[in-house]
Amino acid sequence: MEDDVRFAPWHTSTNYLEKTMKELPSDWDMLFLGYYEAANTDKVKKHSEHLVRPAIPYDLHAYVVNASMYDRLIEALEKEFQKPEGEMRAIDVVIAEDVAPKNNVFACKDNVAFQDEGYSSIVNHTIKGNYQKEVKKLHDHYETKELVTADSLPVMDSLIAGSLFQMAAEMIKVFESIS
């Protein structure tokens, strides 16, 4: 998970993540809670009401890795780390280009998590992030321009960590119920 992740509060009240988790097939490898599709969106395949099969999933804001995928993911990353410093790609690029196309990867149809705007130490300048796009989608869909602004969405910090723990506990319950 990115250190500047924001979680979409409008999905909490609808149990969106719980519904999404129940739609995962038993042989899933990774689930992206938020990402940016680098390919044409027509290459994204609908899997179910809440899940899609991403084509080239960049900007991996937050994701879940199935234990059965650990060795394959570590192998792909270790292979990348063997490259000379100037040739190594970012982890999300390795996952998007090398891991996702060869594995059983899914994404939430609507991003549950997305990145904040701010300074990126990776690219050494301020980035726009994706939260403005997400807030616009929310406004367009729910017509709540007065209720939600980008500034009202929570940024990842120690207070959110407790929420993440609760979300993880809920995800475990969901997995147990569908196993």
Contact map, one row per residue, 1 for C-alpha under 8 A:
11101000000000000000000000000000000000000000000000000000000111100000000000000000000000000000000000000000000000000000000000000000000000000000000000000000000000000000000000000000000
11111000000000000000000000000000000000000000000000000000000111000000000000000000000000000000000000000000000000000010000000000000000000000000000000000000000000000000000000000000000
11111000000000000000000000000000000000000000000000000000000000000000000000000000000000000000000000000000000000000000000000000000000000000000000000000000000100000000000000000000000
01111100000000000000000000000000000000000000000000000000000000000000000000000000000000000000000000000000000000000011000000000000000000000000000000000000001100000000000000000000000
11111110000000000000000000000000000000000000000000000000000011000000000000000000000000000000000000000000000000001111000000000000000000000000000000000000001100000000000000000000000
00011111000000000000000000000000000000000000000000000000000000000000000000000000000000000000000000000000000000001111000000000000001000000000000000000000111100000000000000000000000
00001111100000000000000000000000000000000000000000000000000000000000000000000000000000000000000000000000000000011100000000000000000000000000000000000000111000000000000000000000000
00000111111100000000000000000000000000000000000000000000000000000000000000000000000000000000000000000000000000111100000000000000000000000000000000000000100000000000000000000000000
00000011111110000000000000000000000000000000000000000000000000000000000000000000000000000000000000000000000000000000000000000000000000000000000000000000100000000000000000000000000
00000001111111000000000000000000000000000000000000000000000000000000000000000000000000000000000000000000000000000000000000000000000000000000000000000000000000000000000000000000000
00000001111111111000000000000000000000000000000000000000000000000000000000000000000000000000000000000000000000010000000000000000000000000000000000000000000000000000000000000000000
00000001111111111000000000000000000000000000000000000000000000000000000000000000000000000000000000000000000000000000000000000000000000000000000000000000000000000000000000000000000
00000000111111110000000000000000000000000000000000000000000000000000000000000000000000000000000000000000000000000000000000000000000000000000000000000000000000000000000000000000000
00000000011111110000000000000000000000000000000000000000000000000000000000000000000000000000000000000000000000000000000000000000000000000000000000000000000000000000000000000000000
00000000001111111110000000000000000000000000000000000000000000000000000000000000000000000000000000000000000000000000000000000000000000000000000000000000000000000000000000000000000
00000000001111111111000000000000000000000000000001000000000000000000000000000000000000000000000000000000000000000000000000000000000000000000000000000000000000000000000000000000000
00000000001100111111100000000000000000000000000000000000000000000000000000000000000000000000000000000000000000010000000000000000000000000000000000000000000000000000000000000000000
00000000000000111111110000000000000000000000000000000000000000000000000000000000000000000000000000000000000000000000000000000000000000000000000000000000000000000000000001100100000
00000000000000111111111000000000000000000000000001000000000000000000000000000000000000000000000000000000000000000000000000000000000000000000000000000000000000000000000000000000000
00000000000000011111111100000000000000000000000001100000000000000000000000000000000000000000000000000000000100000000000000000000000000000000000000000000000000000000000000000000000
00000000000000001111111100000000000000000000000000000000000000000000000000000000000000000000000000000000000000000000000000000000000000000000000000000000000000000000000000100110000
00000000000000000111111100000000000000000000000000000000000000000000000000000000000000000000000000000000000000000000000000000000000000000000000000000000000000000000000000000110010
00000000000000000011111110000000000000000000000101100000000000000000000000000000000000000000000000000000000000000000000000000000000000000000000000000000000000000000000000000000000
00000000000000000001111111010000000000000000000000100000000000000000000000000000000000000000000000000000010000000000000000000000000000000000000000000000000000000000000000000000000
00000000000000000000001111110000000000000000000000000000000000000000000000000000000000000000000000000000000000000000000000000000000000000000000000000000000000000000000000000000000
00000000000000000000000111110000000000000000000000000000000000000000000000000000000000000000000000000000000000000000000000000000000000000000000000000000000000000000000000000000001
00000000000000000000000011111000000000000000000000000000000000000000000000000000000000000000000000000001000000000000000000000000000000000000000000000000000000000000000000000000000
00000000000000000000000111111110000000000000000000000000000000000100000000000000000000000000000000000001110000000000000000000000000000000000000000000000000000000000000000000000000
00000000000000000000000000111110000000000000000000000000000000001111100000000000000000000000000000000011110000000000000000000000000000000000000000000000000000000000000000000000000
00000000000000000000000000011111000000000000000000000000000000111100100000000000000000000000000000000001110000000000000000000000000000000000000000000000000000000000000000000000000
00000000000000000000000000011111100000000000000000000000000000111000000000000000000000000000000000000000111100000000000000000000000000000000000000000000000000000000000000000000000
00000000000000000000000000000111111000000000000000000000000111110000000000000000000000000000000000000000111100000000000000000000000000000000000000000000000000000000000000000000000
00000000000000000000000000000011111000000000000000000000000011110000000000000000000000000000000000000000001100111000000000000000000000000000000000000000000000000000000000000000000
00000000000000000000000000000001111100000000000000000000001111100000000000000000000000000000000000000000001101111100000000000000000000000000000000000000000000000000000000000000000
00000000000000000000000000000001111110000000000000000000111111000000000000000000000000000000000000000000001000101100000000000000000000000000000000000000000000000000000000000000000
00000000000000000000000000000000011111000000000000000000111100000000000000000000000000000000000000000000000000000000000000000000000000000000000000000000000000000000000000000000000
00000000000000000000000000000000001111111000000000000111110000000000000000000000000000000000000000000000000000000000000000000000000000000000000000000000000000000000000000000000000
00000000000000000000000000000000000111110000000000000011110000000000000000000000000000000000000000000000000000000000000000000000000000000000000000000000000000000000000000000000000
00000000000000000000000000000000000011111010000000000011000000000000000000000000000000000000000000000000000000000000000000000000000000000000000000000000000000000000000000000000000
00000000000000000000000000000000000011111111000000000000000000000000000000000000000000000000000000000000000000000000000000000000000000000000000000000000000000000000000000000000000
00000000000000000000000000000000000010111111000000000000000000000000000000000000000000000000000000000000000000000000000000000000000000000000000000000000000000000000000000000000000
00000000000000000000000000000000000000011111100000000000000000000000000000000000000000000000000000000000000000000000000000000000000000000000000000000000000000000000000000000000000
00000000000000000000000000000000000000111111100000000110000000000000000000000000000000000000000000000000000000000000000000000000000000000000000000000000000000000000000000000000000
00000000000000000000000000000000000000011111110000011110000000000000000000000000000000000000000000000000000000000000000000000000000000000000000000000000000000000000000000000000000
00000000000000000000000000000000000000000111111000011110000000000000000000000000000000000000000000000000000000000000000000000000000000000000000000000000000000000000000000000000000
00000000000000000000000000000000000000000001111110111000000000000000000000000000000000000000000000000000000000000000000000000000000000000000000000000000000000000000000000000000000
00000000000000000000000000000000000000000000111111111000000000000000000000000000000000000000000000000000000000000000000000000000000000000000000000000000000000000000000000000000000
00000000000000000000001000000000000000000000011111110000000000000000000000000000000000000000000000000000000000000000000000000000000000000000000000000000000000000000000000000000000
00000000000000000000000000000000000000000000011111100000000000000000000000000000000000000000000000000000000010000000000000000000000000000000000000000000000000000000000000000000000
00000000000000010011001000000000000000000000001111110000000000000000000000000000000000000000000000000000000111000000000000000000000000000000000000000000000000000000000000000000000
00000000000000000001001100000000000000000000011111111000000000000000000000000000000000000000000000000000011110000000000000000000000000000000000000000000000000000000000000000000000
00000000000000000000000000000000000000000001111101111100000000000000000000000000000000000000000000000000011110000000000000000000000000000000000000000000000000000000000000000000000
00000000000000000000000000000000000000000001111000111110000000000000000000000000000000000000000000000000111000000000000000000000000000000000000000000000000000000000000000000000000
00000000000000000000000000000000000010000011100000011111100000000000000000000000000000000000000000000000111000000000000000000000000000000000000000000000000000000000000000000000000
00000000000000000000000000000000000011100011100000001111100000000000000000000000000000000000000000011000000000000000000000000000000000000000000000000000000000000000000000000000000
00000000000000000000000000000000000011100000000000000111110000000000000000000000000000000000000110011000000000000000000000000000000000000000000000000000000000000000000000000000000
00000000000000000000000000000000001111000000000000000111111100000000000000000000000000000000001100010000000000000000000000000000000000000000000000000000000000000000000000000000000
00000000000000000000000000000000001111000000000000000001111100000000000000000000000000000001100100000000000000000000000000000000000000000000000000000000000000000000000000000000000
00000000000000000000000000000000011100000000000000000000111110000000000000000000000000000001000000000000000000000000000000000000000000000000000000000000000000000000000000000000000
11000000000000000000000000000001011100000000000000000000111111100000000000000000000000000001000000000000000000000000000000000000000000000000000000000000000000000000000000000000000
11001000000000000000000000000001111000000000000000000000001111100000000000000000000000000000000000000000000000001110000000000000000000000000000000000000000000000000000000000000000
11001000000000000000000000000001111000000000000000000000000111110000000000000000000000000000000000000000000000001100000000000000000000000000000000000000000000000000000000000000000
10000000000000000000000000000111110000000000000000000000000111111000000000000000000000000000000000000000000000000000000000000000000000000000000000000000000000000000000000000000000
00000000000000000000000000000111100000000000000000000000000001111100000000000000000000000000000000000000000000000000000000000000000000000000000000000000000000000000000000000000000
00000000000000000000000000001110000000000000000000000000000000111110110000000000000000000000000000000000000000000000000000000000000000000000000000000000000000000000000000000000000
00000000000000000000000000011100000000000000000000000000000000011111110000000000000000000000000000000000000000000000000000000000000000000000000000000000000000000000000000000000000
00000000000000000000000000001000000000000000000000000000000000001111110000000000000000000000000000000000000000000000000000000000000000000000000000000000000000000000000000000000000
00000000000000000000000000001000000000000000000000000000000000000111111000000000000000000000000000000000000000000000000000000000000000000000000000000000000000000000000000000000000
00000000000000000000000000001100000000000000000000000000000000001111111110000000000000000000000000000000000000000000000000000000000000000000000000000000000000000000000000000000000
00000000000000000000000000000000000000000000000000000000000000001111111111000000000000000000000000000000000000000000000000000000000000000000000000000000000000000000000000000000000
00000000000000000000000000000000000000000000000000000000000000000001111111100000000000000000000000000000000000000000000000000000000000000000000000000000000000000000000000000000000
00000000000000000000000000000000000000000000000000000000000000000000111111110000000000000000000000000000000000000000000000000000000000000000000000000000000000000000000000000000000
00000000000000000000000000000000000000000000000000000000000000000000111111111000000000000000000000100000000000000000000000000000000000000000000000000000000000000000000000000000000
00000000000000000000000000000000000000000000000000000000000000000000011111111100000000000000000000000000000000000000000000000000000000000000000000000000000000000000000000000000000
00000000000000000000000000000000000000000000000000000000000000000000001111111110000000000000000000000000000000000000000000000000000000000000000000000000000000000000000000000000000
00000000000000000000000000000000000000000000000000000000000000000000000111111111000000000000010001100000000000000000000000000000000000000000000000000000000000000000000000000000000
00000000000000000000000000000000000000000000000000000000000000000000000011111111100000000010010000000000000000000000000000000000000000000000000000000000000000000000000000000000000
00000000000000000000000000000000000000000000000000000000000000000000000001111111110000000000000000000000000000000000000000000000000000000000000000000000000000000000000000000000000
00000000000000000000000000000000000000000000000000000000000000000000000000111111111000000000000000000000000000000000000000000000000000000000000000000000000000000000000000000000000
00000000000000000000000000000000000000000000000000000000000000000000000000011111111000011000010000000000000000000000000000000000000000000000000000000000000000000000000000000000000
00000000000000000000000000000000000000000000000000000000000000000000000000001111111100010000000000000000000000000000000000000000000000000000000000000000000000000000000000000000000
00000000000000000000000000000000000000000000000000000000000000000000000000000111111100000000000000000000000000000000000000000000000000000000000000000000000000000000000000000000000
00000000000000000000000000000000000000000000000000000000000000000000000000000011111110110000000000000000000000000000000000000000000000000000000000000000000000000000000000000000000
00000000000000000000000000000000000000000000000000000000000000000000000000000000111111110000000000000000000000000000000000000000000000000000000000000000000000000000000000000000000
00000000000000000000000000000000000000000000000000000000000000000000000000000000001111110000000000000000000000000000000000000000000000000000000000000000000000000000000000000000000
00000000000000000000000000000000000000000000000000000000000000000000000000000000000111110000000000000000000000000000000000000000000000000000000000000000000000000000000000000000000
00000000000000000000000000000000000000000000000000000000000000000000000000000000001111111000000000000000000000000000000000000000000000000000000000000000000000000000000000000000000
00000000000000000000000000000000000000000000000000000000000000000000000000000001101111111100000000000000000000000000000000000000000000000000000000000000000000000000000000000000000
00000000000000000000000000000000000000000000000000000000000000000000000000000001000000111110110000000000000000000000000000000000000000000000000000000000000000000000000000000000000
00000000000000000000000000000000000000000000000000000000000000000000000000000000000000011111110000000000000000000000000000000000000000000000000000000000000000000000000000000000000
00000000000000000000000000000000000000000000000000000000000000000000000000001000000000001111111000000000000000000000000000000000000000000000000000000000000000000000000000000000000
00000000000000000000000000000000000000000000000000000000011100000000000000000000000000000111111100000000000000000000000000000000000000000000000000000000000000000000000000000000000
00000000000000000000000000000000000000000000000000000000010000000000000000000000000000001111111111000000000000000000000000000000000000000000000000000000000000000000000000000000000
00000000000000000000000000000000000000000000000000000000000000000000000000011001000000001111111111100000000000000000000000000000000000000000000000000000000000000000000000000000000
00000000000000000000000000000000000000000000000000000000100000000000000000000000000000000011111111110000000000000000000000000000000000000000000000000000000000000000000000000000000
00000000000000000000000000000000000000000000000000000001110000000000000000000000000000000001111111111000000000000000000000000000000000000000000000000000000000000000000000000000000
00000000000000000000000000000000000000000000000000000001000000000000000000000000000000000000111111111000000000000000000000000000000000000000000000000000000000000000000000000000000
00000000000000000000000000000000000000000000000000000000000000000000000000010000000000000000111111111100000000000000000000000000000000000000000000000000000000000000000000000000000
00000000000000000000000000000000000000000000000000000000000000000000000010010000000000000000011111111110000000000000000000000000000000000000000000000000000000000000000000000000000
00000000000000000000000000000000000000000000000000000011100000000000000000000000000000000000001111111111100000000000000000000000000000000000000000000000000000000000000000000000000
00000000000000000000000000000000000000000000000000000011000000000000000000000000000000000000000111111110100000000000000000000000000000000000000000000000000000000000000000000000000
00000000000000000000000000000000000000000000000000000000000000000000000000000000000000000000000001111111000000000000000000000000000000000000000000000000000000000000000000000000000
00000000000000000000000000001000000000000000000000000000000000000000000000000000000000000000000000111111100000000000000000000000000000000000000000000000000000000000000000000000000
00000000000000000000000000111100000000000000000000000000000000000000000000000000000000000000000000010111110000000000000000000000000000000000000000000000000000000000000000000000000
00000000000000000000000000011111000000000000000000001100000000000000000000000000000000000000000000011011111000000000000000000000000000000000000000000000000000000000000000000000000
00000000000000000000000100011111000000000000000000111100000000000000000000000000000000000000000000000001111100000000000000000000000000000000000000000000000000000000000000000000000
00000000000000000000000000000011111000000000000000111100000000000000000000000000000000000000000000000000111110000000000000000000000000000000000000000000000000000000000000000000000
00000000000000000001000000000011110000000000000001110000000000000000000000000000000000000000000000000000011111110000000000000000000000000000000000000000000000000000000000000000000
00000000000000000000000000000000000000000000000011110000000000000000000000000000000000000000000000000000001111100000000000000000000000000000000000000000000000000000000000000000000
00000000000000000000000000000000010000000000000001000000000000000000000000000000000000000000000000000000000111110000000000000000000000000000000000000000000000000000000000000000000
00000001000000000000000000000000111000000000000000000000000000000000000000000000000000000000000000000000000111111100000000000000000001000000000000000000000000000000000000000000000
00000011001000001000000000000000110000000000000000000000000000000000000000000000000000000000000000000000000101111100000000000000000000000000000000000000000000000000000000000000000
00001111000000000000000000000000111000000000000000000000000011000000000000000000000000000000000000000000000000111110000000000000000000000000000000000000000000000000000000000000000
00001111000000000000000000000000011000000000000000000000000011000000000000000000000000000000000000000000000000111111000000000000111001000000000000000000000000000000000000000000000
01011100000000000000000000000000000000000000000000000000000010000000000000000000000000000000000000000000000000001111100000000000111000000000000000000000000000000000000000000000000
00011100000000000000000000000000000000000000000000000000000000000000000000000000000000000000000000000000000000000111110000000001111000000000000000000000001000000000000000000000000
00000000000000000000000000000000000000000000000000000000000000000000000000000000000000000000000000000000000000000011111000000111111000000000000000000000000000000000000000000000000
00000000000000000000000000000000000000000000000000000000000000000000000000000000000000000000000000000000000000000001111100000111100000000000000000000000000000000000000000000000000
00000000000000000000000000000000000000000000000000000000000000000000000000000000000000000000000000000000000000000000111110011110000000000000000000000000000000000000000000000000000
00000000000000000000000000000000000000000000000000000000000000000000000000000000000000000000000000000000000000000000011111111110000000000000000000000000000000000000000000000000000
00000000000000000000000000000000000000000000000000000000000000000000000000000000000000000000000000000000000000000000001111111000000000000000000000000000000000000000000000000000000
00000000000000000000000000000000000000000000000000000000000000000000000000000000000000000000000000000000000000000000000111110000000000000000000000000000000000000000000000000000000
00000000000000000000000000000000000000000000000000000000000000000000000000000000000000000000000000000000000000000000000111111000000000000000000000000000000000000000000000000000000
00000000000000000000000000000000000000000000000000000000000000000000000000000000000000000000000000000000000000000000001111111100000000000000000000000000000000000000000000000000000
00000000000000000000000000000000000000000000000000000000000000000000000000000000000000000000000000000000000000000000001110111110000000000000000000000000000000000000000000000000000
00000000000000000000000000000000000000000000000000000000000000000000000000000000000000000000000000000000000000000000111100011111000000000000000000000000000000000000000000000000000
00000000000000000000000000000000000000000000000000000000000000000000000000000000000000000000000000000000000000000000111100001111100000000000000000000000000000000000000000000000000
00000000000000000000000000000000000000000000000000000000000000000000000000000000000000000000000000000000000000000001110000000111110000000000000000000000000000000000000000000000000
00000000000000000000000000000000000000000000000000000000000000000000000000000000000000000000000000000000000000000111110000000011111100000000000000000000000000000000000000000000000
00000000000000000000000000000000000000000000000000000000000000000000000000000000000000000000000000000000000000000111100000000001111111000000000000000000000000000000000000000000000
00000100000000000000000000000000000000000000000000000000000000000000000000000000000000000000000000000000000000000111100000000000111111100000000000000100000000000000000000000000000
00000000000000000000000000000000000000000000000000000000000000000000000000000000000000000000000000000000000000000000000000000000111111110000000000000100000000000000000000000000000
00000000000000000000000000000000000000000000000000000000000000000000000000000000000000000000000000000000000000000000000000000000011111111000000000000000000000000000000000000000000
00000000000000000000000000000000000000000000000000000000000000000000000000000000000000000000000000000000000000100100000000000000011111111100000000000000000000000000000000000000000
00000000000000000000000000000000000000000000000000000000000000000000000000000000000000000000000000000000000000000000000000000000001111111110000000011100000000000000000000000000000
00000000000000000000000000000000000000000000000000000000000000000000000000000000000000000000000000000000000000000000000000000000000111111111000000000000000000000000000000000000000
00000000000000000000000000000000000000000000000000000000000000000000000000000000000000000000000000000000000000000000000000000000000011111111100000000000000000000000000000000000000
00000000000000000000000000000000000000000000000000000000000000000000000000000000000000000000000000000000000000000000000000000000000001111111111100000000000000000000000000000000000
00000000000000000000000000000000000000000000000000000000000000000000000000000000000000000000000000000000000000000000000000000000000000111111111110010000000000000000000000000000000
00000000000000000000000000000000000000000000000000000000000000000000000000000000000000000000000000000000000000000000000000000000000000011111111000000000000000000000000000000000000
00000000000000000000000000000000000000000000000000000000000000000000000000000000000000000000000000000000000000000000000000000000000000001111111000000000000000000000000000000000000
00000000000000000000000000000000000000000000000000000000000000000000000000000000000000000000000000000000000000000000000000000000000000000111111100000000000000000000000000000000000
00000000000000000000000000000000000000000000000000000000000000000000000000000000000000000000000000000000000000000000000000000000000000000111111110000000000000000000000000000000000
00000000000000000000000000000000000000000000000000000000000000000000000000000000000000000000000000000000000000000000000000000000000000000110011111110000000000000000000000000000000
00000000000000000000000000000000000000000000000000000000000000000000000000000000000000000000000000000000000000000000000000000000000000000010001111111000000000000000000000000000000
00000000000000000000000000000000000000000000000000000000000000000000000000000000000000000000000000000000000000000000000000000000000000000000000111111000000000000000000000000000000
00000000000000000000000000000000000000000000000000000000000000000000000000000000000000000000000000000000000000000000000000000000000000000000000111111000000000000000000000000000000
00000000000000000000000000000000000000000000000000000000000000000000000000000000000000000000000000000000000000000000000000000000000000100010000111111101100000000000000000000000000
00000000000000000000000000000000000000000000000000000000000000000000000000000000000000000000000000000000000000000000000000000000000000100000000011111111100000000000000000000000000
00000000000000000000000000000000000000000000000000000000000000000000000000000000000000000000000000000000000000000000000000000000001100100000000000011111100000000000000000000000000
00000000000000000000000000000000000000000000000000000000000000000000000000000000000000000000000000000000000000000000000000000000000000000000000000001111110000000000000000000000000
00000000000000000000000000000000000000000000000000000000000000000000000000000000000000000000000000000000000000000000000000000000000000000000000000011111110000000000000000000000000
00000111100000000000000000000000000000000000000000000000000000000000000000000000000000000000000000000000000000000000000000000000000000000000000000011111111000000000000000000000000
00000110000000000000000000000000000000000000000000000000000000000000000000000000000000000000000000000000000000000000000000000000000000000000000000000011111100010000000000000000000
00011110000000000000000000000000000000000000000000000000000000000000000000000000000000000000000000000000000000000001000000000000000000000000000000000000111110010000000000000000000
00111100000000000000000000000000000000000000000000000000000000000000000000000000000000000000000000000000000000000000000000000000000000000000000000000000011111111000000000000000000
00000000000000000000000000000000000000000000000000000000000000000000000000000000000000000000000000000000000000000000000000000000000000000000000000000000001111111000000000000000000
00000000000000000000000000000000000000000000000000000000000000000000000000000000000000000000000000000000000000000000000000000000000000000000000000000000000111111100000000000000000
00000000000000000000000000000000000000000000000000000000000000000000000000000000000000000000000000000000000000000000000000000000000000000000000000000000000111111110000000000000000
00000000000000000000000000000000000000000000000000000000000000000000000000000000000000000000000000000000000000000000000000000000000000000000000000000000011111111111000000000000000
00000000000000000000000000000000000000000000000000000000000000000000000000000000000000000000000000000000000000000000000000000000000000000000000000000000000111111111100000000000000
00000000000000000000000000000000000000000000000000000000000000000000000000000000000000000000000000000000000000000000000000000000000000000000000000000000000001111111110000000000000
00000000000000000000000000000000000000000000000000000000000000000000000000000000000000000000000000000000000000000000000000000000000000000000000000000000000000111111111000000000000
00000000000000000000000000000000000000000000000000000000000000000000000000000000000000000000000000000000000000000000000000000000000000000000000000000000000000011111111100000000000
00000000000000000000000000000000000000000000000000000000000000000000000000000000000000000000000000000000000000000000000000000000000000000000000000000000000000001111111110000000000
00000000000000000000000000000000000000000000000000000000000000000000000000000000000000000000000000000000000000000000000000000000000000000000000000000000000000000111111111000000000
00000000000000000000000000000000000000000000000000000000000000000000000000000000000000000000000000000000000000000000000000000000000000000000000000000000000000000011111111100000000
00000000000000000000000000000000000000000000000000000000000000000000000000000000000000000000000000000000000000000000000000000000000000000000000000000000000000000001111111110000000
00000000000000000000000000000000000000000000000000000000000000000000000000000000000000000000000000000000000000000000000000000000000000000000000000000000000000000000111111111000000
00000000000000000100000000000000000000000000000000000000000000000000000000000000000000000000000000000000000000000000000000000000000000000000000000000000000000000000011111111100000
00000000000000000100100000000000000000000000000000000000000000000000000000000000000000000000000000000000000000000000000000000000000000000000000000000000000000000000001111111110000
00000000000000000000000000000000000000000000000000000000000000000000000000000000000000000000000000000000000000000000000000000000000000000000000000000000000000000000000111111111000
00000000000000000000000000000000000000000000000000000000000000000000000000000000000000000000000000000000000000000000000000000000000000000000000000000000000000000000000011111111100
00000000000000000100110000000000000000000000000000000000000000000000000000000000000000000000000000000000000000000000000000000000000000000000000000000000000000000000000001111111110
00000000000000000000110000000000000000000000000000000000000000000000000000000000000000000000000000000000000000000000000000000000000000000000000000000000000000000000000000111111111
00000000000000000000000000000000000000000000000000000000000000000000000000000000000000000000000000000000000000000000000000000000000000000000000000000000000000000000000000011111111
00000000000000000000000000000000000000000000000000000000000000000000000000000000000000000000000000000000000000000000000000000000000000000000000000000000000000000000000000001111111
00000000000000000000010000000000000000000000000000000000000000000000000000000000000000000000000000000000000000000000000000000000000000000000000000000000000000000000000000000111111
00000000000000000000000001000000000000000000000000000000000000000000000000000000000000000000000000000000000000000000000000000000000000000000000000000000000000000000000000000011111
